[in-house]
Amino acid sequence: MTIRINCPSCETPNTVDESKRGMKMRCRSCKEPFTVPAAKKKVTEAVQSGTKLKTKSANARKQADDDDDDATPAPKKKGGGILLLVGGVAVVLLFLLCGGGGVGGFFLYRHFSNKETPLEPQVAQNSKKDDPKGANPNPNDKGDGEPKKKTDAKPNDKQDDKKDPNPKIDPDPKKNPDPMIDPEPKKKKTKKTDPDPDPTPITKEDPLPPALEKVRQATVLVRALRPDGKWIEGSGFVVQPSVIVTNAHVLGLLDTTVPPNGTEVVFNPGTKDERKVGAGYVIDRSTDLAIMQVAKNIPLPEPLTFEEASKIGQTQKVHIFGFPNLPQRKSPSVSNTEIVNVKKDGGGALEMIQVGGGMSPGSSGGPVVNADGKVVGVALGVIKEADMHLAVSPEVINRVLIGKIGAGTFGGTRALPGNKTVIFYQAPVIDPLSKVQSARVDVWTGSPTVGRPYSYQPPSMAPGDSARTSQNLMIQGSIATNELLVPEAVAAGQVVWVQPVISLKDGTTQWGVAAQMPMAFPAPKTKSEYDLKPANLTYNFEKPKDRTVSLKYTLKATTPTGPGVFKSSADILEVMTALPDGGLMKTGFGSISAEVELAGKSQPIPKELIDLVKTVPTIYTFDSTGKVKNRDYRVLPNTVPKELQEGVFGMLLQTGSMYEATFAPMPNKEMQPGDKWTSTLPIVFRAKQKTGIVELAMNNTYEGTQGKRIRRDGIITVTGKLRATDAELKQFDGDLTGKIAFDIKDGYIHSADLKVVSVPTAADADKYTLEIELKRMNGNPLKISVPADSIAKVDPKKGDPKGGKQKPALDKRASLNGFDPVDTTITLPMKKKAHYQRFAVNLEAGKTYVIQLNTTAFAPLIKVQAPNNSFVGQGIGQIMFRPTVSGQFHVVAVSGDGRQGGFHIIVQEQ
């Protein structure tokens, strides 16, 4: 007896003998493998109509397509909140946790024809949700990425009540079908009428011509560890030594800025020759491409080459390599198809190709090649509604590889003296192989209908175009920015065009897509509110010795559980000491207040907690520009209850974060009104009992001076970003704006008003607004004291500060490496590990010790372990420690950033 099975890849009916149930076969049309479903013990009445069978298979196919494993959205994180309960005490967390975005799906293109209409990218969202336990919550889902078929039972059909409605899949293909194929019910016995021949059973991988075997060898499995701890997988291929191409959505980065916790490339997966190699990446969301790099000393398969665009056209036979239907395949599969359409951009460059089929879940990022093994595209995905299989062209891939600049966008405007206006402009720079030398913009006026596409040649002038003017852009990471001077007059019917341009290190130039400058500006001011005079913006660490700071900050958060507000203020004394290369600042706390407001009700932070925070101020070391070089944290006495220690440490770091956000570096030279400079300001953050670094990327503009007699301030406008270098703190990313007043005479920041607004990665993510206000004055009118044991700074080379030649209790030089033990309480990004070494040292109760960890190789983290093995102290770089018991302690040197190298650890009695 024969049965009819529709191919899950192309839906072509295949007729096979029933004796071949459980065996792997190959489709007679598309040659893709599938498994003939095994017979069930009890089934309902089979559907006899061939048309009905095809309809059922098509529906199953559509549902299966909606479960693409390389485009599964990450589960949305619901409100993180702004409170942390420690031992019954309400302590504010640094910031709320923002909700995560989705992993990202395929681009959708509404228009795909020979018309000159540009392609419109969209993201096809997948409705499938991840089970946090690893199982699929859909009761009709087998858990392997394909839905189970519901039995079309009639009301009077008898069912086996004892049968498990979700039976386990037997790995033996002779007993159960391939889990990627829907099992079909038994048919009633009928005469064989379909003359179609049986597909050929598959016993091993078919041999390939040499050109295609090279492609198979160069095709790799790409994996990314999502922030929720789950792996997503897709395909990629080698294009240069140490360089691999894949899709941005394969790494989960198409529609979110939250990076994966790790990425890797797997060669020969599932075989004895399998190799897993960690990889870095650069993405271009506009093309859904990712360029990955592995270490240059790792041997890779021979790279693939790109076919010339002029040789790519319709009806050409092509082959798609990749890892569809994971994890069944151990080696790349190949699907045979042909090009059915091509699409060019406005400049005539080949942008996209459409093939007749052959793409399945997991094949995204794989190479599409011709019979010569040359790449004609990278598999992008499927528009399910139109059954369109798309690939990105070699021209687009190569443009990303050699470096490109994207279309620019415009921000706010600012008035300058003389009725001039500038507008903020930025353009993305994609530079995976570090080939970009510089960036600029060309500005001209012309017709609103004659734009400029991406070009490798100088664009020609169109009728009515004015002469072009150029202005340099500042490249910061992956963004090129500057303020552009707005033309004073634009003829009626014309617009201002702005085209970004990059110069590469090989001497070539590329022109990005031109954009129209918006012209709806407010009327420029006729007079600046500041005196347009130069000012010397240079830090002075010598005087005044004492300064008093008033710090206030407010955090307003909106979460799914409702709004919340945290307010705090603190008076801080600063005691300054000049150093040859900067300055040393010791601090002491005066009054501190803090309260949380939820649902309209306020609750103050307990006085007990605040009193403990006041005992542990921080000592800062600055370079000559005022940038923080080091922070020395005092440790709490070990008599403090453990349930309060985390709350004290968290609030200390939170207050310190707000305080440090105002430590803006200065250019240390005379500046003219309108002069600009950029700076980065690292800040220590703490969230979920983990400490990490965020940084303020600041764009500073000197506006002029304000004030006359007593003090004259240089006014600085600040814009930029708060961005996390630690993946776990990415939810704190936000936009920065504000003003800073710099005391020109005494050389310090007199006041600062800053605002950070979160940039949520999802529509329902938590949002926050942070406002910081700081004012500083000379002297110590509030009579704040600095703790005595935080004033003396011991130099071990000079011995006891009282004049003695006391020998250090510990003085060791060593080196951290990958063989040292790992501190599992510290989580670092990109699979880095916090290695450490322990050193025994005898300490006496009641004495104060200075512990220093000197190194430039890694972030120096110090931990102190008591004789009973409990940890009683922690700090960065240098700490003061006073034991309450005598005995053998252990000082632990930890790499806080996962790097390795030499260090010098010293314990000196004060």
C-alpha positions in Angstrom: 0.0 0.0 0.0 1.3 3.5 -0.8 0.9 6.8 1.1 1.2 10.4 0.0 3.5 12.7 1.8 3.9 16.4 1.1 7.5 17.6 1.2 7.8 20.0 4.2 10.2 22.2 2.2 8.4 22.7 -1.2 5.1 20.9 -0.5 5.4 18.7 -3.6 3.4 15.5 -3.1 5.6 12.4 -2.9 4.1 8.9 -3.1 6.0 6.2 -1.1 5.4 2.7 -0.1 4.0 2.3 3.5 6.8 -0.1 4.3 9.2 2.9 4.2 7.6 4.5 7.2 10.3 5.8 9.6 12.9 6.0 6.9 14.6 9.1 5.5 13.8 10.0 1.9 14.7 12.7 -0.5 12.0 14.8 -2.2 11.6 14.1 -5.9 11.3 17.8 -6.7 13.6 20.0 -4.4 15.9 17.0 -3.3 15.5 18.1 0.3 15.5 15.2 2.9 12.5 14.3 5.0 11.4 11.4 7.1 8.4 9.4 6.3 6.1 9.5 9.4 5.7 6.2 11.4 2.4 4.6 11.7 0.3 5.3 14.9 -1.4 2.5 16.9 -4.7 4.3 17.0 -5.8 7.1 14.6 -8.9 8.8 13.6 -10.6 8.4 10.2 -8.1 9.4 7.5 -8.9 12.2 5.1 -9.2 10.7 1.6 -9.0 13.8 -0.6 -5.6 14.7 -2.0 -6.7 18.4 -2.0 -7.6 18.1 1.7 -4.2 16.6 2.5 -2.4 19.4 0.7 -4.5 22.0 2.6 -3.6 20.4 6.0 0.1 20.3 5.0 0.1 23.9 3.9 -1.4 25.0 7.2 1.1 23.0 9.2 3.9 24.5 7.0 2.6 28.1 7.8 2.6 27.3 11.5 6.1 25.8 11.3 7.3 28.8 9.4 6.1 31.0 12.2 8.4 29.2 14.5 11.8 30.0 12.8 14.4 29.1 15.4 16.8 31.9 14.2 14.2 34.6 14.5 12.5 33.8 17.9 11.8 36.9 19.9 13.3 37.0 23.4 10.8 37.0 26.2 9.9 40.5 27.3 11.2 41.4 30.7 8.6 42.9 32.8 9.3 45.8 35.1 12.4 45.6 37.2 11.2 48.2 39.7 13.4 50.7 41.7 13.4 49.1 45.1 15.7 46.5 46.6 14.7 45.1 50.0 17.6 44.2 52.2 16.8 42.7 55.6 13.5 44.5 55.7 15.1 47.9 54.9 13.9 49.6 51.7 17.0 50.7 49.8 16.9 52.2 46.4 18.6 50.3 43.5 20.7 52.4 41.3 18.2 52.5 38.5 15.2 50.5 37.4 15.7 47.6 35.1 14.5 48.3 31.5 12.5 45.6 29.6 14.4 43.7 26.9 13.7 43.9 23.2 13.0 41.0 20.9 15.6 38.9 19.2 14.6 40.1 15.8 13.2 38.5 12.7 13.6 38.7 8.9 13.3 41.9 6.9 9.9 42.2 5.1 9.9 44.0 1.8 6.5 45.2 0.6 7.8 46.0 -2.9 9.9 43.6 -4.9 9.7 44.2 -8.6 11.6 45.8 -11.5 10.2 49.2 -10.5 12.6 51.7 -9.1 10.6 51.8 -5.8 13.1 51.3 -3.0 12.7 48.3 -0.7 10.9 48.9 2.5 12.4 46.9 5.4 10.2 45.6 8.2 10.7 43.0 10.9 8.5 39.9 10.8 7.6 39.3 14.5 7.3 35.7 15.8 4.6 35.0 18.3 6.3 32.0 19.8 7.4 32.5 23.5 10.3 30.8 25.2 9.6 28.6 28.2 12.1 29.7 31.0 12.4 26.0 31.9 13.4 25.1 28.4 10.1 23.5 27.4 7.7 25.0 24.9 4.6 26.3 26.6 2.4 25.6 23.5 0.7 22.3 24.2 0.6 21.5 20.5 4.3 22.1 20.1 6.8 19.2 20.4 9.4 21.5 21.8 11.7 21.1 18.8 10.5 24.0 16.8 7.6 22.3 14.9 3.9 22.1 16.0 2.1 18.9 16.6 -0.8 18.1 14.4 -4.2 18.0 16.1 -6.2 14.8 15.3 -9.2 15.7 13.2 -11.5 13.5 15.4 -15.2 13.4 15.0 -17.4 13.7 18.2 -18.2 10.0 18.1 -14.6 8.8 17.5 -13.2 6.6 20.2 -9.9 7.8 21.7 -7.4 6.0 23.7 -7.7 7.7 27.1 -4.5 6.2 28.3 -2.3 7.4 25.5 0.0 10.3 26.4 -1.2 13.4 24.5 2.4 14.6 24.3 4.5 11.5 23.6 8.3 11.8 23.8 10.1 11.6 20.5 12.0 8.4 20.1 15.5 9.2 18.6 15.2 6.0 16.5 14.0 7.2 13.1 12.5 3.7 12.4 10.1 4.1 15.4 9.2 7.8 15.0 9.4 10.4 12.2 11.9 13.2 12.1 10.5 15.8 14.6 10.6 18.5 11.9 7.9 16.7 9.9 4.2 16.4 10.9 3.0 12.8 11.4 0.2 11.9 9.0 -2.7 9.7 10.0 -3.2 6.3 8.4 -5.2 6.0 5.3 -7.8 3.4 4.5 -6.7 0.8 2.1 -7.1 2.0 -1.5 -5.8 1.1 -4.8 -2.6 2.7 -5.9 -3.4 5.4 -8.4 -0.6 7.9 -8.2 2.2 7.1 -10.6 4.8 9.2 -8.9 8.0 7.3 -8.1 9.3 6.8 -4.6 12.0 9.3 -3.5 15.5 7.8 -3.1 16.3 6.9 0.6 19.2 8.9 2.0 22.1 6.9 3.5 24.9 9.5 3.6 25.7 13.1 2.5 25.8 13.3 -1.3 29.2 14.1 -2.8 29.5 17.6 -4.1 31.6 19.1 -7.0 34.9 20.5 -5.8 33.7 24.1 -6.1 30.6 23.4 -3.9 32.6 21.2 -1.4 34.7 24.3 -0.8 31.5 26.2 0.1 30.4 23.4 2.5 33.8 23.7 4.3 33.5 27.5 4.6 30.0 27.4 6.0 29.9 27.7 9.7 27.4 27.5 12.5 26.9 30.8 14.4 25.7 30.9 17.9 24.8 33.8 20.3 23.9 33.6 24.0 20.9 35.8 24.6 20.7 37.8 27.8 18.0 35.4 29.0 20.5 32.6 29.0 19.3 30.8 25.8 21.3 30.2 22.6 20.1 31.3 19.2 21.7 29.8 16.1 22.1 30.4 12.5 24.6 30.1 9.6 27.6 32.1 8.4 30.5 31.7 6.0 34.2 32.7 5.8 35.0 35.6 3.5 38.5 36.6 4.6 41.1 35.1 7.0 39.5 35.5 10.5 36.4 37.2 9.0 32.9 35.6 8.9 29.6 37.0 7.4 26.2 36.4 8.9 22.9 38.2 9.7 22.4 40.7 12.5 19.2 38.9 13.5 21.2 35.6 13.8 23.0 37.4 16.7 19.7 38.7 18.1 20.7 42.3 17.3 18.4 43.4 14.5 15.8 45.3 16.7 17.5 45.6 20.1 20.7 47.3 21.4 21.1 44.8 24.2 24.1 42.7 23.2 24.3 38.9 23.6 26.3 37.6 26.5 28.6 35.8 24.1 29.0 34.9 20.5 30.8 32.0 18.9 31.5 30.3 15.6 31.4 26.5 15.3 33.3 24.7 12.7 32.3 21.1 11.7 29.5 21.0 14.3 28.5 17.6 15.7 31.6 15.8 14.3 34.9 14.7 15.9 36.5 17.7 14.3 34.1 20.3 15.9 35.7 23.5 17.0 34.0 26.4 18.9 35.7 29.7 18.7 34.7 33.0 20.4 34.1 35.9 18.0 33.6 39.7 18.1 31.2 41.4 15.8 30.1 44.6 14.1 26.5 44.9 12.9 24.7 47.0 10.3 21.0 47.0 11.1 20.1 48.8 7.9 21.1 45.7 5.9 20.7 43.0 8.6 24.3 42.0 8.3 26.9 41.2 10.9 30.7 40.9 10.4 32.3 38.6 12.9 36.0 38.2 13.6 38.0 35.5 15.3 41.6 35.5 16.4 44.0 35.8 13.5 46.0 32.8 14.6 43.0 30.4 14.3 43.2 28.4 11.0 40.0 28.8 9.0 38.7 27.1 5.8 39.5 28.8 2.5 37.5 32.0 2.2 34.7 32.3 -0.4 34.8 34.9 -3.1 32.0 37.1 -4.4 30.5 36.9 -7.9 30.5 40.1 -10.0 27.1 41.8 -9.8 26.9 42.0 -13.6 27.0 38.2 -13.8 24.0 37.8 -11.4 20.6 37.5 -13.0 17.3 35.8 -13.3 17.0 32.0 -14.0 20.6 31.5 -12.8 20.9 28.2 -10.8 22.1 28.7 -7.3 22.7 26.7 -4.1 21.9 27.7 -0.5 24.2 26.3 2.2 23.4 26.4 5.9 22.2 24.7 9.0 18.4 24.5 8.6 16.2 22.5 11.0 18.8 22.5 13.8 19.9 20.5 15.7 19.3 17.5 13.4 22.1 18.3 10.9 25.8 17.8 11.7 27.1 19.3 8.6 25.9 22.1 6.3 23.1 21.2 4.0 22.6 22.4 0.4 19.4 23.4 -1.3 19.2 23.8 -5.1 17.1 26.6 -6.5 17.3 29.5 -9.0 17.2 33.3 -8.9 13.7 34.6 -9.8 14.2 38.3 -9.4 16.8 41.0 -8.6 16.5 44.4 -7.1 18.8 47.4 -7.5 19.1 50.6 -5.4 18.7 54.1 -6.6 22.4 54.2 -7.7 22.1 51.1 -9.8 23.9 48.8 -7.3 22.6 45.3 -6.9 20.8 45.3 -3.5 18.8 42.1 -3.2 18.1 38.9 -4.9 15.0 36.6 -4.7 15.3 32.9 -5.1 12.7 30.3 -5.8 12.9 28.6 -2.4 15.3 26.5 -0.3 15.5 28.7 2.9 14.4 27.1 6.1 14.7 27.9 9.8 18.5 28.1 10.6 19.7 28.8 7.1 19.8 32.6 7.7 23.3 34.0 7.3 24.4 31.1 5.0 26.0 31.6 1.6 24.0 31.5 -1.6 26.4 30.5 -4.4 26.4 29.7 -8.1 27.8 26.6 -9.7 31.3 28.0 -9.5 31.0 28.3 -5.7 31.1 32.2 -5.9 28.8 34.0 -3.5 25.8 35.7 -5.0 24.2 36.6 -1.7 23.8 35.9 2.0 20.5 34.2 3.0 18.2 36.7 4.7 14.9 35.0 5.2 11.4 34.4 4.0 8.4 36.7 3.6 5.9 34.1 4.6 2.9 35.9 3.3 4.3 36.0 -0.2 6.6 32.9 0.0 9.5 35.1 -1.1 13.0 33.8 -0.2 15.5 36.8 -0.1 19.3 37.2 0.0 21.5 40.3 0.4 23.7 40.9 -2.6 27.5 40.8 -2.7 27.7 44.5 -3.4 25.9 45.3 -0.1 28.1 42.7 1.8 31.3 44.2 0.4 30.2 47.7 1.2 29.8 46.7 4.9 33.1 44.8 4.9 35.3 47.7 3.6 33.5 50.3 5.8 30.5 52.4 5.1 28.6 55.5 6.3 24.9 55.4 6.7 22.2 58.0 6.1 22.4 60.9 8.6 19.8 62.2 11.0 19.3 65.6 12.6 18.7 66.7 16.2 18.2 70.0 17.9 19.3 73.5 16.9 21.3 76.1 18.7 21.7 79.9 18.1 25.1 81.5 17.6 26.0 85.2 17.7 25.3 87.1 14.5 21.9 85.5 13.8 23.5 82.2 12.9 22.0 78.7 13.7 23.6 75.3 13.9 21.9 71.9 13.9 23.1 68.7 15.5 23.8 66.0 12.9 24.9 62.4 13.2 25.5 59.4 10.8 26.3 55.8 11.6 29.8 54.5 10.7 30.1 50.8 10.0 33.8 49.9 10.2 34.3 46.2 11.1 37.9 46.0 9.8 39.1 49.4 11.0 39.5 50.8 7.4 37.8 54.2 7.9 40.2 57.2 8.2 37.9 60.2 8.5 34.4 61.5 7.9 32.8 64.7 6.7 29.6 66.1 5.2 28.9 67.9 2.0 26.2 70.6 2.1 24.4 72.3 -0.8 21.0 73.5 -1.9 19.1 72.1 -4.7 15.8 70.5 -5.9 13.9 68.5 -3.3 13.3 65.7 -5.8 16.9 65.1 -6.9 18.7 63.2 -4.0 21.9 61.3 -4.0 22.3 57.6 -3.5 25.3 55.8 -2.1 28.2 56.2 -4.4 31.9 55.3 -4.8 32.4 58.2 -7.2 32.0 62.0 -6.7 28.3 62.8 -7.3 27.6 65.0 -10.3 25.9 68.3 -9.9 22.2 68.4 -10.9 20.5 71.4 -12.5 19.9 74.0 -9.8 22.5 72.7 -7.4 24.6 75.2 -5.5 28.3 74.7 -4.9 29.1 72.2 -2.1 30.7 73.1 1.2 32.3 70.6 3.5 32.5 70.2 7.3 34.4 67.6 9.2 32.6 65.1 11.5 34.0 63.7 14.7 33.9 59.8 14.8 33.1 58.4 18.2 32.8 54.6 18.2 30.2 53.9 15.5 28.8 57.4 15.2 30.1 60.5 13.3 28.7 63.8 14.7 28.9 67.5 14.6 26.9 70.7 14.5 26.3 72.0 11.0 25.9 75.6 10.1 22.4 76.3 8.7 22.4 78.3 5.4 21.1 81.8 6.0 19.0 81.8 2.9 17.4 79.1 0.7 15.7 79.9 -2.6 12.0 79.2 -2.9 11.3 75.6 -3.9 14.8 74.4 -2.9 16.0 72.4 0.1 19.3 71.9 1.9 21.0 68.6 1.1 23.5 67.0 3.5 25.5 64.0 2.3 27.9 62.1 4.6 31.3 61.2 3.2 34.0 58.8 4.5 37.6 58.5 3.5 39.3 55.1 3.9 42.9 54.3 4.8 43.5 53.0 1.3 42.9 56.5 -0.1 39.4 55.8 -1.5 36.3 57.8 -0.7 32.6 56.9 -0.4 29.5 59.1 -0.4 26.6 58.0 1.7 22.9 58.6 1.1 22.0 62.3 1.1 19.3 63.6 3.5 17.3 66.8 3.5 18.0 69.2 6.4 14.8 70.2 8.2 14.2 73.9 7.9 11.5 74.5 10.6 13.7 76.3 13.1 12.9 78.8 15.8 14.0 82.3 15.1 17.6 82.7 16.1 18.3 84.9 19.1 19.6 88.3 18.3 21.9 88.3 21.4 23.5 85.6 23.4 22.7 85.3 27.1 26.4 84.9 27.8 29.4 87.2 27.4 31.1 86.0 24.2 34.6 86.1 25.7 37.4 83.4 25.8 38.0 81.5 29.0 40.8 79.4 30.4 39.1 76.1 31.3 41.9 74.5 33.4 41.6 72.6 36.6 43.4 73.8 39.7 44.0 71.3 42.5 46.0 73.6 44.8 43.4 76.0 46.1 41.1 76.4 47.7 42.0 73.4 49.9 38.5 73.0 51.3 35.3 73.1 49.2 31.7 72.2 50.2 29.3 70.6 47.8 25.5 70.5 47.8 24.3 67.5 45.8 20.6 66.8 44.9 19.3 64.2 42.5 15.8 62.9 41.6 15.0 59.6 39.8 11.5 59.3 38.3 10.7 55.8 37.1 7.7 54.4 35.2 7.3 50.6 35.4 4.4 48.2 34.6 3.7 48.3 38.4 3.3 52.0 38.4 5.4 55.2 38.8 8.0 55.7 41.5 10.2 58.6 42.6 13.5 58.5 44.6 14.9 61.8 46.0 18.2 62.3 47.8 20.4 65.1 48.8 23.9 65.2 50.5 26.4 67.8 51.7 30.0 66.8 51.0 33.3 68.3 52.1 36.2 68.1 49.6 39.8 68.3 50.9 42.1 68.9 47.9 45.8 68.0 47.5 47.8 68.7 44.4 49.8 65.9 42.8 52.4 66.2 40.0 50.0 64.8 37.5 46.6 65.8 38.9 45.1 65.9 42.3 43.9 63.9 45.3 40.5 64.6 46.9 39.4 63.2 50.3 35.7 63.5 51.1 33.5 63.6 54.1 29.7 63.5 54.4 27.6 66.1 56.2 23.8 65.7 56.2 22.3 63.0 53.9 18.6 62.6 53.2 16.7 60.2 51.0 13.2 59.0 50.5 11.2 56.8 48.2 7.7 57.8 46.9 5.4 55.0 45.6 1.7 55.4 44.9 1.8 58.9 46.3 3.2 57.8 49.6 6.7 58.8 50.8 8.9 56.6 52.9 12.3 58.0 54.2 15.4 55.8 54.1 16.1 54.8 57.8 18.5 57.0 59.7 20.5 53.9 60.8 21.4 53.2 57.2 22.3 56.8 56.4 24.5 57.1 59.5 26.5 54.1 58.3 26.8 55.6 54.8 28.3 58.7 56.3 31.1 56.7 57.9 32.5 55.5 54.5 33.3 58.4 52.2 35.5 57.9 49.1 39.0 59.2 48.2 39.4 60.2 44.6 42.5 60.6 42.4 42.3 62.7 39.2 44.5 63.3 36.2 45.3 66.9 35.2 42.0 67.3 33.2 39.8 66.3 36.2 39.1 62.8 35.0 38.8 60.2 37.7 41.9 57.8 37.8 41.1 55.9 41.0 38.5 55.6 43.7 39.5 54.3 47.2 36.5 53.0 49.2 36.6 52.6 52.9 35.1 49.4 54.2 32.4 49.1 56.8 33.4 47.7 60.2 32.6 44.0 60.5 30.4 44.8 63.4 27.8 46.1 60.9 25.0 43.6 60.5 25.2 41.7 57.2 21.6 42.6 56.4 22.6 46.3 56.3 26.0 45.9 54.5 24.6 45.6 51.0 22.2 48.5 51.5 25.0 50.8 52.8 27.3 49.8 49.9 24.5 50.2 47.3 23.5 53.7 48.6 27.2 54.7 48.8 27.7 53.8 45.2 24.5 55.3 44.1 25.3 58.7 45.7 28.8 58.4 44.3 27.4 57.7 40.8 25.4 60.9 40.9 28.3 62.9 42.3 30.8 61.5 39.8 28.5 62.3 36.9 29.4 66.0 37.5 33.2 65.4 37.3 33.4 66.6 33.7 37.0 66.7 32.3 38.2 70.0 31.0 40.3 70.8 27.9 42.9 72.6 30.1 43.4 75.5 27.7 41.8 78.8 26.6 38.6 78.2 24.7 36.7 80.6 22.3 32.9 80.7 22.3 31.6 77.9 20.2 34.7 75.7 20.6 33.9 72.0 21.2 35.6 69.0 22.7 34.5 65.5 23.5 35.2 63.4 26.7 34.2 60.2 28.3 33.5 59.9 32.0 33.6 56.4 33.6 31.2 56.0 36.6 30.9 53.0 39.0 27.4 51.6 39.1 25.9 48.9 41.2 22.7 46.9 40.5 21.4 43.6 41.7 24.4 43.3 44.0 26.8 43.5 41.0 29.2 46.4 40.3 30.0 47.6 36.9 31.1 50.6 34.9 29.0 52.9 32.8 30.3 56.0 31.0 29.1 59.4 29.9 30.1 60.1 26.3 30.0 63.9 26.4 29.9 66.4 23.6 30.9 69.8 25.2 30.5 73.3 23.8 31.9 76.4 25.4 29.2 79.1 25.2 30.8 82.1 26.9 31.1 83.6 30.4 28.6 84.6 33.0 29.0 86.7 36.2 31.3 89.7 36.9 32.8 90.7 40.2 33.0 87.8 42.7 33.2 84.9 40.3 33.2 84.5 36.6 32.0 81.2 35.2 32.6 79.6 31.8 29.3 78.1 30.7 29.5 74.7 28.9 26.6 73.0 27.2 26.7 69.2 27.4 24.9 66.6 25.2 25.7 62.9 24.8 24.9 59.4 26.0 25.0 57.4 29.1 26.1 54.0 27.9 27.1 50.8 29.7 30.2 48.9 29.0 28.9 45.9 31.0 26.2 44.0 29.1 24.1 43.6 32.3 23.9 47.3 32.7 22.7 48.1 29.2 19.2 48.8 30.5 20.6 52.1 31.9 21.6 53.6 28.6 20.1 57.1 28.1 20.4 60.5 26.5 22.4 63.2 28.4 21.8 67.0 28.3 22.7 69.8 30.7 24.8 72.8 31.6 28.1 73.2 33.6 29.5 76.4 35.1 33.3 76.3 35.5 34.9 78.8 37.9 37.6 80.4 35.8 39.5 82.0 38.6 39.7 79.0 41.0 39.7 76.3 38.4 36.8 73.9 39.4 33.2 73.2 38.4 31.0 75.6 40.4 27.7 74.2 39.4 26.1 71.5 37.2 22.6 70.7 36.1 22.4 67.4 34.2 19.5 65.3 32.9 19.5 61.7 31.7 16.5 60.2 29.9 16.4 56.5 29.3 16.3 55.0 25.8 14.1 51.9 26.3 14.6 49.0 23.9 11.0 48.0 23.9 7.6 49.8 23.8 6.6 48.4 27.2 10.1 48.7 28.8 10.6 50.6 32.0 11.5 54.3 31.6 13.4 56.7 33.8 14.4 60.3 34.0 17.3 61.3 36.2 18.0 64.9 37.2 21.2 65.9 39.0 21.9 69.3 40.5 25.3 70.2 42.1 26.6 73.5 43.6 30.1 74.0 45.0 31.5 76.8 47.3 34.8 77.6 48.8 35.5 76.7 52.5 33.8 74.5 55.0 30.9 76.6 56.4 29.0 73.5 57.5 31.9 72.2 59.6 31.9 68.8 58.0 34.8 66.5 59.0 36.7 64.0 57.1 37.2 60.7 58.9 40.6 60.6 60.5 41.7 57.2 59.2 40.9 58.3 55.6 43.2 61.3 55.6 46.6 59.7 55.9 47.9 58.1 52.7 50.7 55.7 53.3 53.6 55.3 50.9 55.1 51.9 51.7 58.5 53.1 50.3 58.7 55.8 53.0 57.5 53.7 55.8 55.4 54.9 58.8 54.1 58.5 58.3 55.1 59.2 61.8 58.7 58.9 60.8 59.4 55.2 61.6 60.7 52.6 59.1 58.0 50.1 59.7 58.1 47.0 57.4 55.0 46.3 55.5 52.9 43.4 56.8 52.7 42.2 53.2 54.7 43.1 50.2 54.2 40.8 47.2 54.7 41.0 43.4 52.9 38.4 41.3 51.0 37.9 38.1 47.4 36.8 37.4 46.8 34.3 34.6 44.2 31.9 33.3 45.3 29.1 35.6 44.4 31.1 38.8 41.1 30.3 40.5 37.9 32.2 39.4 35.8 34.4 41.6 32.3 33.1 40.7 30.5 36.0 42.5 31.6 38.4 39.7 29.9 38.2 36.3 31.8 39.7 33.4 30.7 40.1 29.7 32.0 38.1 26.8 32.8 35.0 28.9 35.6 36.8 30.7 36.5 35.5 34.2 37.6 37.3 37.4 40.7 35.4 38.4 42.3 36.0 41.8 45.1 35.2 44.1 45.0 35.0 48.0 47.8 36.1 50.3 48.0 35.3 54.0 48.8 38.2 56.4 48.8 38.5 60.2 46.8 41.6 61.4 46.2 42.9 64.9 42.8 44.0 66.3 42.3 47.7 66.6 45.1 48.7 64.2 44.4 50.4 60.9 46.0 49.0 57.7 46.3 50.5 54.2 45.9 47.8 51.6 47.1 48.7 48.1 46.8 46.7 44.8 48.9 48.5 42.2 48.6 47.4 38.6 48.0 48.7 35.1 47.1 45.3 33.7 43.6 44.9 35.1 40.9 46.6 37.2 42.3 46.1 40.7 39.7 44.7 43.1 40.7 44.0 46.8 38.8 41.6 49.1 39.7 40.9 52.7 38.9 37.5 54.3 38.8 37.1 58.1 40.3 34.1 60.0 36.8 32.5 60.0 36.9 32.8 56.1 34.1 35.4 56.0 34.7 38.4 53.8 35.0 41.6 55.8 36.3 44.2 53.4 36.3 45.1 49.7 37.5 48.0 47.6 39.1 49.2 44.4 42.8 50.0 44.2 43.3 51.0 47.8 41.3 50.5 51.0 41.7 51.2 54.8 41.0 48.3 57.0 40.7 47.9 60.8 40.3 44.4 62.1 38.3 43.7 65.2 40.1 40.4 65.9 43.8 39.4 65.7 44.9 36.5 63.5 45.7 35.4 60.0 43.7 37.2 57.4 43.8 36.7 53.6 44.0 39.6 51.2 42.6 38.7 47.8 43.8 40.4 44.6 41.0 40.1 42.0 40.9 41.1 38.3 37.7 43.1 38.2 37.5 43.2 34.4 38.8 39.7 33.5 42.2 40.9 32.1 45.5 39.4 33.3 49.0 40.5 34.1 51.4 41.6 36.8 50.5 43.4 40.1 52.0 44.6 43.4 50.1 44.1 46.6 51.1 45.9 49.8 49.6 45.8 53.3 51.0 48.6 55.6 50.1 49.5 59.1 49.1 53.1 59.3 
